[in-house]
Amino acid sequence: MSETVPSPPPDAARLQAPVARLLRPLVRLFVRSGITFPALADLLRELYVNVAEYDFALPGKEQTDSRVSLLTGIHRKEVRRLRGAGAPVSAVPAAVSRTSRIIARWLAAPEFTQADGRPRALPRAGEAEPSFEGLVASVTRDLRPRAVLDEWLDRGLVTVDAQERIVLAEAAFVPKGGGTQQLYYFGRNLHDHIAASVANILEEKPRFLERAVHYDGLSPDLARRLEARAREIAMAALQQANREAHAACETDPGGEARWNFGIYVYAEDAPRPEPTA
């Protein structure tokens, strides 16, 4: 019985153009944020050594400085200095973890949602009906609901309506620019999207769903209307996926696996491509 031989990865020359396009918005962010090229080069050097050391180790063999140097093109002296730092840590900040868990439950649990799936406006406290205090307590007993409410009001994640009920604000779905929560998901979501794309390139058959609907040459008005409609479709899909995942987790024994379902919408005023002769 013959074995399927994986397709070879694309050569470096063919990767240059797509990688340059991928990195361009990141470089714009780096320049705006003060990450200089030497600082980025230092970071990339550490990552090259780390990836070669941990992701390209041969089974049953100790990874050597020479092999890491061969794989990365980094001098052995530098390899020796940088090795052993351990794999990059992707810890979830405590504030991000607790906020996302409480909001996810508010959006998914039947007792905290309306018939159409939207989050209910919750009274601060009460036992006769679902309340904000009950929501927080259903996720964690380590935090005082009043402390969570004060923090969320300060961050604009919730508002208080005329009936003194707590209302989930749009800011809960779109974190403030440059805040801890947004930067965490910036790294997590882009990592997972790129990791899925890389896996699809390196494996014989695409493993992950990664598709996009795109149209060029549109009027700015149509692009804005399509962007608005895409937001509606995307939010409905995310909320449905969240409800089903939340329900499934109620009976799941738990483990080390994780799952991410992401959607992005993008539009820009791009110049028309020059016609070819």
N, C-alpha and C positions, 0 to 999 in steps of 0.2 A: 504494500500500500504506500503510495507516494505521499510525501508531505508537501504542504503548500509553502512555497518559499516567499517570505514577505518581499514586497517591492522595495527597492532601494530608496532611501530618502532623496529628495531633490538635491542637486549639487549646489555648492555655495554661490556660484555665479547666478543661477536662476532665482535664488532667494533674495538677492540684493535689492531688487526693485520693490517687491512686496514688503520686505522688512523696513525699507526706507519710508514707505508710505505709512506703515504701522507706527513707526517711531516718531514721525513728524509732529503729531499733536502732543506726544509726550515731551518732546524736546521743547515745544512752545511752553508747556507747563513748567519744565525745569528752568528755563530762562526767566520766566515771570516770577518763579519762586526762589531764585537765587542759587539753584544747584548748578555749579559751574561744570565745564567739561572735565577738568582734573578730578573733581569730586565724583562725577559719574564714572569716570574711568577707574577710580579706586574701587567703587562699588561693583562694577562689572568684573574687575579682576578677582575680587573676593567670591562673587557668584560663580564665575567660571571654575575656580578651584573647588568650590563647594559642590557644584553639580558633577564635575568630573570625579571627585572623591566618592560621593555617595550614590550617584545615579549610574555610573559606568564602572563600578567595581565588578571584577570577575568573580563568579561563584567559587568559594573555597580558596581564594587567593587574597593575600593582603595587598591592598592598593599601595603603590609605591610613588615616591616623588617623581621618579623618572616617567612613569606612565601618565601621571597627571600632567606633567610638563609636556609630554608628547601630544596628549589630547587637546590641551588648551593653548599651546604655543607660549606659555608663561615660563620664564626661567626657573630652574629648579630651586634656586636660592629663595625666590619669591614664593614658590609653592610651599617650601618647607616652613616659611614664616606664616603663611596663611592657613595651612591645613590644621584640622582638628578643632575648628571653631564650632562645629556642629551644624546641623541643617538649620536653615532660616526658621525662626519661630513665627507662627501665625496665630498668636493668642488673640482671642476676642476680648476687647475691653469690656469690663464689667458693666459699665453704663449702657453700652451697645447691646450686650447680651440680654440684660433684663428688659430694656425698652422694646427690643424686637420681639421677645417672647410674650410680653403683655399685649402689645399691639396685634401680634399674630392671633392671639386668642380672642381679642376683641373683634377681629374681622372674621373669625372662623366658627367660634362656638355658637350653637343655635340660640342659647339663652342671652347672648350679647349682640345678636344681629336681628335685623328686621326681616320680614318675609321676602323682600327683594335682595337680601344679602348685604345691605348696607349696615354699618355699625350703628347700634342704638345710642341715643343720647341717654346717659346714665345719671341717676341721682347720686349724690356724694356717698350716701350710706342708706341702709335699709335692708330688712330681711324679707319683706313681702315681695319684692321684685329685685331683679339684678341691679347691682350698684357698682360704682367705681371701686369702693372698698372691697366688695366681693370679687371683682375682677382681679385686682392686685393680689388679694389673698389666695385666689385660685392658682396663681402662678408661683408666688413666693411668700413665705412667712417672715423673711429676713428684712423686709422693708416696710416702713410705716406708709400706708396709703396716702396720708396727708403729705409726707415728704415727696412721694412720687408725683402727686398732683402739683405741688408747688414748683418742682423742677420742670414738669411738663408745661405748666403755664408760662414759666419764664422762657422756655425754649420755643413756645408757640406751637407745641404739639397738640394742645387742647385749648378749647375756649369754654366759657360758661355762658349759657343762654339765659333768656329772660326768666325761665322757670328754675334757674339755679341748677340745671343739669350740665354734666360734663360732656362736651361734644368733641369728637376726634377731628382735628383740623387737617387740611391738605398737607401742611408741613410735616405731618407724621409719615407721609409717603415720599416726600421730597426733602431730605435733610438740608440744612443750611450749608451754603458753599464754604468749603474749607474746614468744616467742623470735624470733630473726632469721628462721629458716626459716618459722615459722608466719605472721609478718607479711608476708613476701614472697608466700606463696601466698594470703594474705588479699587482698592487692591484685590479684594476677594473676587468681585464680579469680573474684572478684566482678566485676572488669573484664570478663572474657570472657563471663560470664553476662549482665551488663547489656548489653554490646555486642551479643550475639546477640539479646537481646530488643528492643533499639532497632532493629537492622537489620530484624527481622521486622515492626516497626511501620511503619518508613519505606518499605520496599520493597513493590512491588505484590503479590508472593507471598512468604510466609514462606520465608526462606532456610535457617534453622538449625532443627534439632530442639530443641524446648524444651517439655517436657511434665512433668506431675506427676500422681501419684495421690493424692487427698486425701479424707479422711472426717472429718466433724465430729460432735459429739455422742457421742463414745465414752467408755467408762469409762477411768479412768487405767490399769487393769490391761491392757486391750486395747491402748491406745495404746503402752504399754511393750513389749508382745509384738510388735506390728507394727513398732515401731522396731528391735527386735533382729533380727527376720526381714529387714527391709529392709537392715540393715547386711550381713547374710550375702549377700543377692542382689547388693548393690552391689559388695562386695569381689570376688565371683566375676566380675562383669562387668568391673571395672577390671583385674583380673589377666589376663583373657582378652584384653582390648583391648591391654594392655601387651605380652603375648607376641606377638600378631600384628604390632603396630607395630615391636617390636624385630626380628622376623624380616624384615619388609619393609625396614627401614633397612639391613640388611646389603648389599643390592644397589642402594640408592638413590644416585644421583649427588650428592645434596645440593643445597641452594639457600637461598633467603631465606624460604620459606613456613614457617609453624608450624601446629600442630594441637593442640587441647585437647579432651579428653573428660572431663567432670566429672559427678559425681552428688552430690546433697545429700539428707540425711534430717533432718527436723525434726518435733518434737512439743512440745506445751505444754498446760498446763491452762488452757484458755480459757473464759471465762464464756459461758454460753448466751446467744444473742441474744434480746432481748426480743421477744415476739410482737407483730406489728403488728395494730392494731385493724381 
